[in-house]
Amino acid sequence: MLPDERIEDLMIGNLRIIQKKDSFRFGTDSILLSLFVELKGKQRVLDIGTGSGIIPILLSYKNSESTFTGLEIQDHIADMAARSVSLNNLNDRISIVRGDVKSILDYFPRASFDVVVTNPPYKKLGTGLMNVNESNAAARHEVLCTIEDVVKGAAMVLVPKGALYMVNRPDRLCDTLGALRKYKLEPKLIRFVHSKLSDGPILFLLKANLYGGENLKVGPPVLVDPELPCKMIEKKVNL
């Protein structure tokens, strides 16, 4: 383990994860997305922009039959994710691939995944303050990929009727819906996440199907305290 890393207990099963001490840490959004994803039986799942590998690791606990792949463009982050997979003895079920979503067919054949999940960068370039840490900047701003890049990549590797699950901020909803329709991913379910029901949403969770029919449903709001630890979020949110 590197000097700037530490091992943290996820408080779910016996799962642990390696994280940077002062940067690139997973958040509530990743936990919510892993709870939102529905997996049935043995499915092939791709996480685009896997970061620390938190989503495949959590999903592996949720579904013991599926296999998972995490795609990560940053070498040192991909290496950290791979070591977290090994730490949990999940190498037979989770693989980490270092690669760019914009060249996704260099790594995976078309129609090779049943489910794609993603927690893409929230902010467009030129908006908001950019973090001086390059890894944090890439996670939050569209430095290395855009929402459209992610959606296009997902459409290329999903099987027909395969599902894309994603989380993002409400101000990116129009961009997201536009990209989904452009690449034949039909929005099927959206749920808005609130820290207080009296306030506007802080996130949205969305499911879309490749070549799906038009039938978007808005599910009940999700109420969550962003300060809760991972295990408490799992117990308290209505997902």
VMD Tcl script that draws the C-alpha trace (Angstrom):
set ca {
  {0.00 0.00 0.00}
  {1.23 3.50 -0.82}
  {2.06 6.05 1.91}
  {-0.91 8.28 0.97}
  {-3.43 5.43 1.16}
  {-5.37 3.70 3.89}
  {-7.73 0.74 4.15}
  {-11.31 1.50 5.22}
  {-14.02 -0.88 6.40}
  {-17.17 -0.49 4.28}
  {-19.24 -1.97 7.13}
  {-21.02 -4.20 4.62}
  {-20.13 -7.86 4.90}
  {-16.38 -7.97 5.35}
  {-15.72 -5.59 2.48}
  {-12.86 -3.12 2.64}
  {-11.50 -0.56 0.22}
  {-8.24 1.28 -0.32}
  {-8.65 5.04 -0.45}
  {-6.40 8.06 -0.70}
  {-6.07 9.82 2.64}
  {-6.72 13.32 1.31}
  {-8.15 12.94 -2.20}
  {-10.27 10.85 -4.56}
  {-12.70 9.40 -2.03}
  {-16.03 7.85 -2.97}
  {-19.18 9.61 -1.83}
  {-22.85 9.09 -1.08}
  {-23.63 9.16 -4.80}
  {-21.72 5.91 -5.42}
  {-23.47 4.18 -2.53}
  {-26.89 5.30 -3.73}
  {-26.16 4.16 -7.27}
  {-25.12 0.70 -6.06}
  {-28.40 0.44 -4.13}
  {-30.43 1.65 -7.14}
  {-29.01 -0.93 -9.56}
  {-31.13 -4.05 -10.06}
  {-29.27 -7.26 -10.92}
  {-31.04 -10.51 -11.70}
  {-29.15 -13.77 -11.85}
  {-25.86 -13.99 -13.67}
  {-25.22 -10.72 -15.51}
  {-22.17 -9.03 -17.02}
  {-21.79 -5.57 -15.51}
  {-19.51 -2.71 -16.58}
  {-18.76 0.33 -14.41}
  {-17.56 3.22 -16.59}
  {-15.19 5.46 -14.63}
  {-14.88 3.03 -11.75}
  {-12.49 5.18 -9.70}
  {-11.72 3.32 -6.47}
  {-13.80 0.34 -7.62}
  {-16.41 1.02 -4.95}
  {-19.45 0.30 -7.14}
  {-18.36 -3.14 -8.45}
  {-17.24 -4.10 -4.95}
  {-20.60 -3.16 -3.42}
  {-22.54 -4.78 -6.27}
  {-20.58 -8.01 -5.84}
  {-22.02 -8.25 -2.34}
  {-25.51 -7.46 -3.60}
  {-25.42 -10.15 -6.30}
  {-23.17 -13.19 -5.91}
  {-23.70 -14.55 -9.44}
  {-22.79 -11.59 -11.66}
  {-19.34 -10.63 -12.91}
  {-18.07 -7.06 -12.97}
  {-15.60 -4.96 -14.92}
  {-14.42 -1.50 -13.93}
  {-13.10 0.81 -16.65}
  {-10.78 3.55 -15.39}
  {-8.64 5.94 -17.45}
  {-6.18 7.03 -14.73}
  {-3.37 4.52 -14.23}
  {-2.74 5.07 -10.52}
  {-6.45 5.03 -9.69}
  {-6.99 1.86 -11.73}
  {-4.09 0.27 -9.85}
  {-5.61 1.25 -6.51}
  {-8.99 -0.21 -7.55}
  {-7.35 -3.47 -8.63}
  {-5.62 -3.75 -5.25}
  {-8.96 -3.22 -3.48}
  {-10.42 -6.06 -5.55}
  {-7.54 -8.31 -4.47}
  {-7.91 -7.17 -0.86}
  {-11.47 -8.54 -0.90}
  {-10.51 -11.76 -2.74}
  {-12.79 -10.83 -5.63}
  {-10.39 -11.29 -8.55}
  {-12.51 -14.12 -9.92}
  {-15.54 -11.80 -10.18}
  {-14.20 -8.27 -10.67}
  {-11.63 -7.11 -13.22}
  {-10.23 -3.60 -13.56}
  {-9.35 -2.37 -17.05}
  {-7.25 0.73 -17.62}
  {-8.80 2.50 -20.60}
  {-10.63 5.47 -22.11}
  {-14.40 5.28 -22.62}
  {-13.95 7.21 -25.87}
  {-12.13 4.13 -27.23}
  {-14.32 1.57 -25.50}
  {-14.38 -0.88 -28.42}
  {-10.61 -1.25 -28.07}
  {-11.28 -3.12 -24.81}
  {-14.69 -4.75 -25.17}
  {-16.75 -6.15 -28.07}
  {-20.10 -4.66 -28.98}
  {-23.05 -6.01 -26.98}
  {-20.80 -7.59 -24.36}
  {-22.53 -6.33 -21.19}
  {-26.03 -6.76 -19.78}
  {-25.75 -3.77 -17.44}
  {-23.65 -0.60 -17.43}
  {-23.38 1.64 -14.37}
  {-21.72 5.02 -14.18}
  {-21.15 7.96 -11.87}
  {-19.79 10.44 -14.43}
  {-18.21 13.85 -13.79}
  {-20.87 16.35 -12.75}
  {-19.53 19.65 -14.00}
  {-18.86 21.00 -17.47}
  {-15.45 22.48 -18.12}
  {-15.46 26.19 -17.39}
  {-18.10 25.94 -14.65}
  {-17.35 26.09 -10.93}
  {-13.95 25.96 -9.27}
  {-11.73 23.15 -10.50}
  {-9.87 21.12 -7.88}
  {-6.09 21.53 -8.02}
  {-5.73 17.77 -7.52}
  {-5.81 16.23 -11.01}
  {-7.64 13.07 -9.93}
  {-10.31 15.03 -8.08}
  {-10.66 17.43 -11.00}
  {-11.19 14.55 -13.44}
  {-13.80 13.00 -11.15}
  {-15.82 16.21 -10.84}
  {-15.28 18.08 -14.11}
  {-15.51 16.81 -17.68}
  {-11.74 16.91 -18.10}
  {-11.29 13.42 -19.55}
  {-14.82 12.59 -20.75}
  {-18.30 14.09 -21.07}
  {-21.76 12.74 -20.33}
  {-22.18 12.13 -24.05}
  {-18.92 10.15 -24.19}
  {-20.13 7.92 -21.37}
  {-23.61 7.38 -22.83}
  {-22.21 6.67 -26.29}
  {-19.76 4.15 -24.84}
  {-22.51 2.45 -22.84}
  {-24.70 2.12 -25.94}
  {-21.85 0.47 -27.84}
  {-21.28 -2.32 -25.33}
  {-24.80 -2.97 -24.02}
  {-26.88 -5.83 -25.36}
  {-30.28 -4.83 -26.84}
  {-32.64 -4.00 -23.95}
  {-29.61 -3.89 -21.65}
  {-29.79 -1.38 -18.79}
  {-27.76 1.73 -18.05}
  {-27.86 3.05 -14.48}
  {-26.38 6.41 -13.61}
  {-26.30 9.14 -10.99}
  {-25.81 12.84 -11.62}
  {-26.85 16.28 -10.49}
  {-30.20 17.81 -11.48}
  {-28.59 20.60 -13.51}
  {-27.22 17.92 -15.88}
  {-30.57 16.22 -16.43}
  {-31.30 17.85 -19.79}
  {-27.81 17.01 -21.07}
  {-28.28 13.44 -19.88}
  {-31.70 12.92 -21.45}
  {-30.52 14.42 -24.73}
  {-27.52 12.11 -24.88}
  {-29.60 9.06 -23.98}
  {-32.11 9.61 -26.76}
  {-29.32 10.36 -29.25}
  {-27.79 6.93 -28.67}
  {-31.08 4.98 -28.49}
  {-31.10 4.59 -24.72}
  {-34.65 5.16 -23.56}
  {-35.10 6.59 -20.04}
  {-37.31 4.24 -18.03}
  {-37.06 5.31 -14.38}
  {-35.84 8.39 -12.57}
  {-35.73 9.09 -8.85}
  {-34.68 12.36 -7.28}
  {-32.50 12.40 -4.16}
  {-33.11 14.99 -1.42}
  {-31.34 15.83 1.81}
  {-34.62 17.48 2.88}
  {-37.96 17.00 1.14}
  {-38.63 20.71 1.60}
  {-35.56 21.47 -0.55}
  {-34.87 20.72 -4.18}
  {-33.11 17.51 -5.20}
  {-29.35 17.17 -4.88}
  {-29.01 14.20 -7.24}
  {-31.00 12.06 -9.62}
  {-30.78 8.32 -10.21}
  {-31.74 7.13 -13.68}
  {-32.27 3.84 -15.48}
  {-32.41 3.58 -19.28}
  {-32.71 0.63 -21.66}
  {-31.06 0.28 -25.05}
  {-33.82 0.27 -27.69}
  {-36.43 0.36 -24.93}
  {-39.99 1.59 -25.42}
  {-41.14 5.05 -24.36}
  {-42.43 4.78 -20.80}
  {-40.58 6.99 -18.32}
  {-41.67 6.66 -14.70}
  {-40.74 9.02 -11.88}
  {-40.29 7.03 -8.69}
  {-40.76 8.32 -5.14}
  {-38.16 10.75 -3.80}
  {-35.13 9.36 -2.00}
  {-34.34 11.04 1.31}
  {-30.77 10.70 2.52}
  {-28.39 12.34 4.95}
  {-25.10 12.70 3.02}
  {-23.16 12.55 6.29}
  {-24.30 9.03 7.15}
  {-21.72 6.23 6.84}
  {-22.08 3.63 4.10}
  {-23.88 0.99 6.17}
  {-26.34 3.49 7.63}
  {-27.25 4.79 4.18}
  {-28.03 1.25 3.08}
  {-30.36 0.81 6.06}
  {-32.10 4.16 5.96}
  {-32.77 5.06 2.32}
  {-35.87 3.85 0.49}
  {-34.19 2.18 -2.48}
}
mol new
graphics top color blue
foreach p $ca { graphics top sphere $p radius 0.5 }
foreach p [lrange $ca 0 end-1] q [lrange $ca 1 end] { graphics top cylinder $p $q radius 0.2 }
display resetview
